[in-house]
Amino acid sequence: MKVPIHRKAFSMIELLFVIVITGIIAGVVLEALRQYYDGIYRTGEYTKRVAQADRVLEQISKYFENGISASIIRLDANDTVFGTQCVGIPSDTDSDSDYTIALVSVDSEGLRGFWDGVRWRPGWTSDVLSIGNTLVSADANFTALNLANPLAGSAIFRSDGLGEGSDECGRFGWNNPITGNTNDVYRTIISADSDTNLTLSGTLSIGGVANRAYVMRTAYAFRARDGQFNLYSGFQPWNSDQYSGATARLLADKVTHFTILYDNTNTTMNSNIGNIYTLKICLQGLADDLSDTNASDRQICRERMVHVRY
């Protein structure tokens, strides 16, 4: 009687079959894990870049809030003429071209006022008279303001000057120095002569009335180029300064686009009541291989509305 022979190993075909099945299962599992962890990374990067964009918008909104809306302009599209070419004022149309957005702001120090030991006194006031080259403000203290930060070389702006929506560049000296200013919208400060009097480079207004006039110490420019988003300040366009001569301060990287929009379909610009603008900033997105990309359909864009007061 023959005894049955019991096999103790797989045949070659069976072994190959097991290996193939195991490989397929492992491949499916690994791909699922890869997609899972890629999704976690992609979500984390998206959240981080959204937070970065929101943080930048929050920061730069402060500069625009005290801005003079009629001074907001776009400069040097795609570096056509770096730092010198004014290409227009904000519109409600966005484009792929990046512009350097520049503006002049009302001096916050003057608006804040100062403590004289008894009460808060205004360092500056909008209720003024222009008598020849002298600007008179009865309840101001230009002496204190001048000691904190010398006023000479700064400028005075009056919001009841030329209508908005035209000649912003020439009016604020982006292309020409103060000598080219003939519309009495702004003058440079020559000296602070007393608590209440300033000597200007010329008459600020016709007829001696210059209500709603404000001091300006510096302009600001925001430039998105080559992935970097920089702030420029400490330059005075009314003295022929260009922002390109100021030191750049990096606010964010991986920025692909920045613009400011104004919807004029329903409202007319009026700095006496302030204007609402939309700030838009875009950061690099992620390609399929998780590398950074500038592709427009992958960019991470955020917007914020800001009230420009003047």
C-alpha positions as CSV (number, residue, x, y, z in Angstrom):
1,M,0.0,0.0,0.0
2,K,1.4,3.4,-1.1
3,V,1.4,6.2,1.5
4,P,0.3,9.6,0.0
5,I,3.1,12.2,-0.3
6,H,2.3,15.5,1.4
7,R,3.8,18.6,-0.2
8,K,5.7,20.9,2.2
9,A,6.3,23.9,-0.2
10,F,4.6,26.0,-2.9
11,S,5.2,25.3,-6.5
12,M,7.0,28.0,-8.5
13,I,3.8,29.1,-10.2
14,E,2.0,29.4,-6.9
15,L,4.8,31.4,-5.4
16,L,4.9,33.8,-8.4
17,F,1.2,34.2,-8.2
18,V,1.4,35.1,-4.5
19,I,4.2,37.6,-5.1
20,V,2.2,39.3,-7.9
21,I,-0.9,39.6,-5.8
22,T,1.1,40.9,-2.8
23,G,2.8,43.5,-5.1
24,I,-0.5,44.7,-6.5
25,I,-1.9,45.1,-3.0
26,A,1.2,46.8,-1.7
27,G,1.1,49.2,-4.7
28,V,-2.5,50.1,-4.1
29,V,-1.8,50.6,-0.3
30,L,1.3,52.7,-1.0
31,E,-0.5,54.9,-3.5
32,A,-3.3,55.4,-1.1
33,L,-0.9,56.4,1.6
34,R,1.0,58.7,-0.8
35,Q,-2.3,60.4,-1.8
36,Y,-3.3,60.7,1.8
37,Y,0.0,62.3,3.0
38,D,0.1,64.5,-0.2
39,G,-3.4,65.7,0.7
40,I,-2.3,66.5,4.3
41,Y,0.7,68.4,3.0
42,R,-1.3,70.2,0.3
43,T,-4.0,71.2,2.8
44,G,-1.4,72.4,5.3
45,E,0.4,74.5,2.7
46,Y,-2.8,76.0,1.5
47,T,-3.9,76.9,5.0
48,K,-0.4,78.4,5.7
49,R,-0.4,80.5,2.6
50,V,-3.9,81.7,3.1
51,A,-2.9,82.8,6.6
52,Q,0.2,84.5,5.2
53,A,-1.9,86.4,2.6
54,D,-4.4,87.5,5.2
55,R,-1.6,88.6,7.5
56,V,0.0,90.7,4.8
57,L,-3.4,92.3,3.9
58,E,-4.0,93.1,7.5
59,Q,-0.6,94.7,7.8
60,I,-0.8,96.8,4.6
61,S,-4.4,97.9,5.2
62,K,-3.1,100.1,8.0
63,Y,-1.1,102.1,5.5
64,F,-4.1,102.6,3.2
65,E,-6.5,103.6,5.9
66,N,-4.8,106.9,6.4
67,G,-4.1,107.2,2.7
68,I,-5.1,110.0,0.3
69,S,-7.3,108.2,-2.2
70,A,-6.5,110.6,-5.0
71,S,-2.8,109.8,-4.7
72,I,-3.2,106.1,-5.2
73,I,-1.5,105.2,-8.5
74,R,0.1,102.3,-10.4
75,L,3.7,102.6,-11.4
76,D,6.1,100.8,-13.8
77,A,4.1,97.9,-15.3
78,N,6.5,95.0,-15.5
79,D,9.5,97.3,-15.0
80,T,9.0,99.2,-18.2
81,V,10.7,102.2,-16.7
82,F,11.7,101.2,-13.1
83,G,10.4,103.7,-10.5
84,T,9.5,106.5,-12.9
85,Q,6.5,105.6,-15.1
86,C,3.0,106.4,-13.8
87,V,0.6,104.1,-15.7
88,G,-2.7,105.1,-14.1
89,I,-5.0,105.1,-11.2
90,P,-6.9,102.0,-9.7
91,S,-9.8,100.6,-11.7
92,D,-12.3,97.8,-11.2
93,T,-10.4,95.6,-13.7
94,D,-7.6,93.2,-12.6
95,S,-4.9,92.1,-15.1
96,D,-2.0,89.8,-15.2
97,S,0.4,92.7,-15.2
98,D,1.9,93.6,-11.9
99,Y,2.2,97.3,-11.0
100,T,3.9,99.0,-8.1
101,I,1.1,100.5,-6.0
102,A,2.0,103.8,-4.5
103,L,0.2,106.3,-2.3
104,V,0.7,109.2,0.1
105,S,-0.7,109.0,3.6
106,V,-1.8,111.6,6.0
107,D,0.8,111.8,8.8
108,S,-0.5,109.7,11.8
109,E,1.6,111.7,14.3
110,G,-0.4,114.8,13.5
111,L,-3.7,113.0,13.7
112,R,-2.8,111.4,17.0
113,G,-1.8,114.7,18.7
114,F,0.3,115.0,21.8
115,W,0.0,115.2,25.6
116,D,1.0,118.6,27.0
117,G,1.0,117.5,30.6
118,V,-2.6,118.6,31.1
119,R,-4.6,117.4,28.1
120,W,-4.3,115.9,24.7
121,R,-3.6,118.7,22.1
122,P,-3.8,118.3,18.4
123,G,-0.4,118.4,16.7
124,W,-2.3,119.2,13.5
125,T,-5.8,120.3,12.5
126,S,-7.7,120.3,9.3
127,D,-9.2,123.8,10.1
128,V,-6.7,126.1,8.6
129,L,-6.2,129.4,6.7
130,S,-3.7,130.0,4.0
131,I,-2.4,133.6,4.0
132,G,0.1,134.0,1.3
133,N,2.9,131.5,2.0
134,T,1.8,131.2,5.6
135,L,-0.5,128.5,6.9
136,V,-2.4,129.3,10.1
137,S,-4.0,126.8,12.4
138,A,-5.3,128.4,15.6
139,D,-5.6,125.3,17.8
140,A,-2.5,123.4,16.6
141,N,1.0,123.1,18.1
142,F,3.4,122.8,15.2
143,T,6.3,123.5,17.6
144,A,5.8,120.2,19.4
145,L,5.2,118.4,16.1
146,N,8.3,119.9,14.6
147,L,10.4,118.8,17.6
148,A,9.2,115.2,17.4
149,N,10.0,115.0,13.7
150,P,11.1,118.1,11.7
151,L,8.4,119.3,9.4
152,A,10.7,121.0,6.8
153,G,10.6,119.1,3.6
154,S,7.2,117.5,4.3
155,A,4.1,118.7,2.4
156,I,0.6,120.0,3.0
157,F,-2.3,118.6,1.1
158,R,-5.8,120.0,0.9
159,S,-8.6,117.6,-0.2
160,D,-10.9,120.3,-1.7
161,G,-8.6,120.8,-4.6
162,L,-8.7,119.3,-8.1
163,G,-11.4,116.8,-8.7
164,E,-10.4,113.1,-8.3
165,G,-9.9,110.7,-11.1
166,S,-7.4,112.7,-13.2
167,D,-3.9,113.9,-13.0
168,E,-3.0,112.1,-9.8
169,C,0.5,111.6,-10.9
170,G,1.3,115.2,-11.7
171,R,-0.7,116.6,-8.8
172,F,1.4,114.7,-6.2
173,G,4.7,115.1,-7.9
174,W,5.3,111.5,-9.0
175,N,6.6,112.7,-12.3
176,N,7.4,116.4,-11.6
177,P,8.7,118.2,-8.5
178,I,6.7,120.8,-6.6
179,T,7.7,123.6,-9.0
180,G,5.4,122.0,-11.5
181,N,2.4,122.2,-9.2
182,T,0.0,124.8,-10.4
183,N,-3.3,123.6,-8.9
184,D,-2.7,124.6,-5.3
185,V,-3.5,121.1,-4.0
186,Y,-0.3,120.8,-2.0
187,R,2.8,122.7,-1.0
188,T,6.0,121.8,0.7
189,I,6.8,123.0,4.3
190,I,9.7,125.4,4.5
191,S,9.7,125.9,8.2
192,A,7.6,125.8,11.4
193,D,7.6,129.4,12.7
194,S,5.4,129.0,15.8
195,D,2.8,126.9,17.4
196,T,0.2,128.0,14.9
197,N,2.1,129.1,11.8
198,L,3.9,127.3,9.0
199,T,5.8,128.8,6.1
200,L,5.0,127.0,2.8
201,S,6.5,127.0,-0.7
202,G,3.5,128.9,-2.0
203,T,-0.1,129.7,-1.4
204,L,-2.1,126.5,-0.6
205,S,-5.4,127.8,-1.9
206,I,-7.1,130.7,-3.7
207,G,-9.0,133.1,-1.5
208,G,-7.2,132.2,1.8
209,V,-9.5,129.2,2.6
210,A,-7.8,125.8,2.9
211,N,-10.1,123.8,5.0
212,R,-9.3,120.1,5.4
213,A,-5.6,120.4,4.9
214,Y,-3.3,117.7,6.2
215,V,0.5,117.2,6.7
216,M,2.2,114.5,4.7
217,R,5.7,113.2,5.6
218,T,6.2,110.2,3.4
219,A,4.8,108.2,0.6
220,Y,4.6,104.4,0.4
221,A,5.0,101.9,-2.4
222,F,4.2,98.2,-2.5
223,R,5.9,96.1,-5.1
224,A,5.4,92.4,-6.1
225,R,8.2,91.1,-8.2
226,D,10.1,87.8,-8.6
227,G,8.2,86.2,-5.7
228,Q,9.0,88.9,-3.2
229,F,6.6,91.5,-1.8
230,N,8.3,94.7,-0.6
231,L,7.4,97.9,1.1
232,Y,9.2,101.2,0.3
233,S,8.8,104.2,2.5
234,G,10.7,107.3,3.6
235,F,10.6,109.0,0.2
236,Q,8.9,112.2,-0.8
237,P,7.6,112.4,-4.3
238,W,6.8,116.1,-4.0
239,N,10.6,116.6,-3.6
240,S,11.3,114.4,-6.7
241,D,12.1,111.3,-4.7
242,Q,11.5,108.0,-6.4
243,Y,10.5,104.9,-4.4
244,S,13.4,103.0,-6.1
245,G,15.8,105.1,-4.0
246,A,14.2,103.9,-0.7
247,T,15.2,100.8,1.1
248,A,13.0,97.8,0.4
249,R,11.5,96.0,3.3
250,L,10.4,92.4,2.7
251,L,6.8,91.7,3.8
252,A,6.3,88.3,2.3
253,D,7.8,85.8,-0.2
254,K,6.2,83.5,-2.8
255,V,3.9,86.4,-3.8
256,T,2.9,86.3,-7.4
257,H,0.5,89.3,-7.8
258,F,-0.7,92.4,-5.9
259,T,-3.2,95.0,-7.0
260,I,-5.7,97.5,-5.8
261,L,-9.2,97.7,-7.3
262,Y,-11.9,100.4,-7.2
263,D,-15.4,99.7,-8.4
264,N,-16.6,103.0,-9.9
265,T,-19.8,101.6,-11.3
266,N,-21.9,102.7,-8.4
267,T,-20.0,105.4,-6.7
268,T,-17.9,108.4,-7.6
269,M,-14.5,109.0,-5.9
270,N,-14.8,111.5,-3.1
271,S,-12.0,111.9,-0.6
272,N,-14.2,114.2,1.6
273,I,-16.1,111.0,2.7
274,G,-13.4,108.5,2.0
275,N,-13.4,105.7,-0.6
276,I,-13.7,101.9,-0.4
277,Y,-11.0,100.0,-2.3
278,T,-10.2,96.3,-2.6
279,L,-6.7,95.0,-2.0
280,K,-5.8,91.7,-3.7
281,I,-2.7,89.6,-3.2
282,C,-1.9,86.2,-4.7
283,L,0.7,83.6,-3.6
284,Q,2.2,80.7,-5.4
285,G,0.2,77.5,-5.4
286,L,1.2,73.9,-5.6
287,A,1.7,71.8,-8.8
288,D,0.7,68.1,-9.0
289,D,4.2,67.2,-7.8
290,L,3.8,69.5,-4.8
291,S,6.4,72.0,-6.1
292,D,5.6,75.7,-6.1
293,T,4.0,77.1,-9.2
294,N,3.0,80.5,-10.5
295,A,0.2,79.0,-12.7
296,S,-2.8,81.3,-12.5
297,D,-5.2,78.4,-11.9
298,R,-3.2,77.3,-8.9
299,Q,-2.4,80.6,-7.2
300,I,-3.9,81.3,-3.8
301,C,-5.5,84.7,-3.8
302,R,-7.1,86.7,-1.1
303,E,-8.9,90.0,-1.1
304,R,-9.7,92.6,1.6
305,M,-11.8,95.8,1.4
306,V,-10.3,98.8,3.0
307,H,-11.7,102.3,3.7
308,V,-9.2,104.9,2.5
309,R,-10.2,107.9,4.6
310,Y,-9.0,110.9,2.7
